[in-house]
């Protein structure tokens, strides 16, 4: 299983966390794209993490960099395309660009961004993906919201794309048609399997090979290297979420989250792998290396072994091999916030489902928010 870290903070903190992740052999390092550090606290600091990713592109060498994710409402697709292509070039092909519908209404109202209905944001999202695909092929694009003339862009847009969401239909289908990665949020295994099949079905209908789409999973690490350290972490997480340890464990189990001691984590990872999930993003809620070591260490034994062949579409460029050297490199939730993917409340049945999901996700967000303010975000993507 590929293990990745998601976090956020000021650039010095993010760089420190990224270098820690690279040194420890993690596969990828992700940051969210928000203009507020918290929807409930406007004083929580927030930076432009796409700019941070450009810096990380030059100050790391092997770890893959991921935007998880940018709201479609923030920028025109041409701006997204140029920024993503530039970061991808600066990183030597180590960058994945994520797009979602956006969910934090407060950052839109305070900064003056339009925040249309969920249905219209999904229109924008699909059109941006269509625009980016057309740009990559030198084709034109005409949509309701965006237009592109037919021409060959230089450099070519060759950046892997990611999306994710809590809904059962629209997001998985968009991933199947346009993306290189679908990021899934904790829920019952049967629900995950249904979303994965929607993605794969959409890929087949679009003439794509479903096996080429990475499936990833996002979780907050509640774990320990032995039972004593795990029970300490669980007790702290339960107190933070105002639940008993027993209730919290039940919720984590029901949502398929890897937690506990390494043996238990291994069982959960095997269940995810059986669904086709190959990457786990851990939202540790901190950028401090000592805290990261405590939170992530129980997951490190399950990283791909050095030299082991990994399926990696974005690592296939010859330029990557040149920059990364011979052989395959081995490889958050913001304060009081959740990393929620773009909830598909445009799907009628999803409104009722999200009421329960929001409660469970909020628990995870609260758990990850114990570290410094404005760190990670289990963002609705």
N, C-alpha and C positions, 0 to 999 in steps of 0.2 A: 504494500500500500504506500503510495506517495503521501508524505506528511508535509503540510504547508502551514505557515503562520500568517495570521491576519492581525494587524494592529494599526494604530495611528498615533500621532503626536507631533511635536515640533520636529524639524528635520534632523537635528542632532540625535534625538531619541529614536526616530525611525531608522536612521542609518545604523545606530548602535544595535538595534534589534535585528535589522537585516543582516549585518555582519555576523551576529551571533548565530542566526539561522543558517547562514552559509557555512560557517565553521562547523556547526553541528551536523551538517549533511542534509538539512531539510531540502525538499524539492523545490518549493516555491515560497515567495513572500508577497503578500497581498495587502493593499490598503483600500479603504472606501473613498468615495468622492462626495464630500459634503461641504457646504459652506457654513454650517453650524456644527459645533461639537456635540450639541444635545438639543432635542426639540423642546425640552422643558427648562433649559438654562442657557439663555443667550450669551452669558458671560463665559461659558465653556469655550476654550480656544479651538479654532479650526483653521486649517491651512489648505492651500490648493495642492492636493496630493498627486495630481498629474505632474505638477512641477517637481514634487518630491520624487516621483518615479523616474523622471529624467535625470535627477541627481544620482539616484541609486543605480541607474543604468551605467554610469561611469565609475561608481565607487564599489561595485560588486563585480564578480567575474563569472560565476557559474550558476548561481541561483536564478530561477525563473521569476519574473516580476509580473504581478497581476493587478489590474484595476478591477476591484470587486465592490461596487460597480459605479459607473457614471449615470446620473439621471438624464434621460433623453431630453429633458426640458432645459438643460443648462446651455447647450451649444448646438449650432447648426451642424449637420453631418459633415460638411466640408471642414469645419474646425476640428471636429472629432477625428476625421480622417488624417489630417495633417499632423495633429498632435500625436496620435497613435503611431503613425508611420515614423515620425521623428524619434519617439522614444524607442520603438522597435529597432531602428537603425543604431541609435546610441548604445543599445544593449546588445548589439550583435545578434539580433533575432531571439532575444530572451523575454519577450513581452507579449502578454495577452490583454486585449482590450475588452472590458465588460460594459454592457449597456443594459439599463433597466428603465422602467416607467417612472421611477422616482416615487417617494412616499411622504417625505417630510414637508408638509404644507408650510410650516413655519419659516423654513429657509427661503421658500419662494416668496412668501408675503413680505418678509422683512427686506429682502434684497430686490424685490420688484420683478421677479420672474413670473411669467404666466404659469398657472397651475390648473390646467383644464381638467375635465372629468377623467376618470380612470379609462373609460372607453376611448376617449380621444388620445390619451397618452399611449394607449396600446396602438392606435393608428400611427402616431408619431414613431413609436418604436419599430413597428414593422417597416415603415417607410425608410427609416434610417438604415436598417439592415439591408433593405433593397437598394438603397443609394450606394452603400459601401460595397455591396457585391457588384453592382454595375460599374463602379469606379475601378474595382479590381480587374474587370474584364475589358475595360476600355469602351463600355457601352453607355448609352444615354439612359436617363431615368425620368419619368414623368409621374408624379404623384399628386395627391391633393395638397400636400404641405411642402414638398421639396421637388426641385427639378435639377437635372444634371445634363449638360450637353455631352454628346458622344465625342470622346477624345481619349488619347492615351496619356494618363497622368504619370508624371515623373516626380519622385519614384513611384513605381507601382505599389498599390495598396495590397500588402501581403500579410497583414497582421491577423493572427488568430482571434476569433471573436467568442465572447462568453455571454450568456444570460442565465437568469435563474428566477424562481418565483415560488410562491406557495400554492398557486392555483393548479388545477388538474388538467387544463386543456391548452390555453392560449400560449403560455410561456413554453411548455415542453414542445409544442408544435412549432413555435418560432425557432427554438433551438435546433429542432430537427431539420428545418428548411435552410437555416442560415449560419448556424454557429458551429464552432469547434469544441465547445464545452457547455454542458448544462450543469448548473450548480443547484443542488437540492438541499432543502432545509429539513430538520428532524421531523419525522412523522412515522406512523405505523408502516412496517415493511410492505404490507399489501398496497397501501397508498403510494409508496415510493415506486413499487413495481408498475402500478397503473400509469404513473407519470412518465416513467422510463419507456413504457410501451408506446405511449402517445408520441414521444420524441422519436422513437425508432420508426414508427409508422409514418410520421411526417417526412423523415429522411428518405425512406424507401419511395414514398410518393413523389419526392423531388428528385429521384434518380441518384440519391447519395447512398453511400455505404454507412449504415448506422454504427458500425464498429469504429469508424473514424471520429466519432463524437465522444470526447471524454465525459464521463459522469463523475461529478465530485459532490462532496457532502460537507456541510458546515456544522461545527459543534463547539461548545464551550468545554474546555478540558477540566473535568472534576475527577482527579486521579491521584494515585500515589504509587511509589515503587514497592511499598509493602502495605499490609492492612492498616498498620498504625498511621502511616502518613495519609493513606486514603481516608480513613475515618476522620482525621483532623480536617482534611479538605472538605469532606462531605458535611461535617458539622458546621463549618464556617459558611458553606454555600447555603445550607438549609436555613441558618439563622438570617442570612442576608435576604433570602427570599420569603421569610416569614412562613416557613413550612417545616414539618418534621423531617428528619433524614429519611424515614421510611417512605413518606409521601413523595419526597423528591426523587428517591430511587425508583419508585413506581412510575413516575412521569418520565424519567430518563429512559427506563426500560421500554415503556410503551412507544416512545418516539425513536427507538433504535439508536440511541446515542452511545458511542463507546465511552465507558467510564469505569472507574474502579482500579484494581491492580492489573498488572500486565496480562496475566492469564485471562482475566475477564475481558480486557480490552481486545485481546487477540480473538476471542470468540465473536465479539461484536464486529470487528473488522472483517472476519471471515463471512459473516452474514451480509455485510455491505458488498464485499467482493463478489458474493454469489449473485447479487443483483447487477453486477457489471460496474460497480463504483470503484474507481482506481485512485482517487485522491481525496484526502481528508484535510479540510482547512480548520485549524484550531484558532479560535478567537480567545486569546489568553488574557486580554484586558490589561496588558502591561507591556512596556518596552524595556524594563529593567532585566538585564541578563540573569541575575541571580533568581529573580522571580520566574523568568521564562524557563530556566533550568528546572526548577521545582515543578512547574506545571506541565512542561512538555516532555521531560525525561522519561516518564512511563510509556510514551508512545514511540520513542526512538528505536527500540529493537525491531520495529516493524517497517522501517525504511527499506527501500531496495538496497541490496548489497552493492558495494562499490564495484563498478564494472558490469553490473547486471543490466541486461537490455531492457529499456523502458520504451513503451509506445509514446512518442512525443512528436506530434505534428510540427510544433514550432521549433523543435530541435533538429529538423531535417535539413536545414540550409547549410550548404558547404561553408558559408561564411561563419556559421556558428562553430563548426568544427575547428576552423582556423583560430578563432578567438578563444575557444574553450580548451583547446589542446586535444591530444589523442584520447580516445575512449569516451565512454558516457560519463558525464559528471553525475555524482549522486546528489542526486539532489543533496479578532477582536470585538470585542463588543465595546462600544464607547460607554462612558460612565452613565449608568442607569438607563442605557438604551439597548435596543435589540438589533441584531443584524437580521432584519427581515427582508427577504427578497420581495420584489414588486408583487404584492398580493393581488391576485387576479379578481378583484371584487367586481370587475366587469362581467365575470361569469356568474350567473344568477345564483347557482347553488353555493358559490364560494362565500357569499356574505355570511351565511349561517356557520359554515365551517370555520371561517376566520375568527369568529368570536371565541371559539375554543382555542384555536391555534394561537391567537394573540395572547391569551392568558399564559399558555405554555411557553411561548417565545419570550414573553416578558420575564418569566422566571429565569430563563437562560440569560437574558440580557442583564438582569440584576446581578446574577452570579458573576458575570464577566466584568461588571462595573466596579469591582472592589479596588481596582488599581487607580493609577493617576487619572484625573479627569480628562475626558476627551481622547482616550486611548483608542479602543477598537469599536467596531460597529457591526453587529449581526444584522445589519442593514437590510431593509426590505429589498435590496437590489432593485 
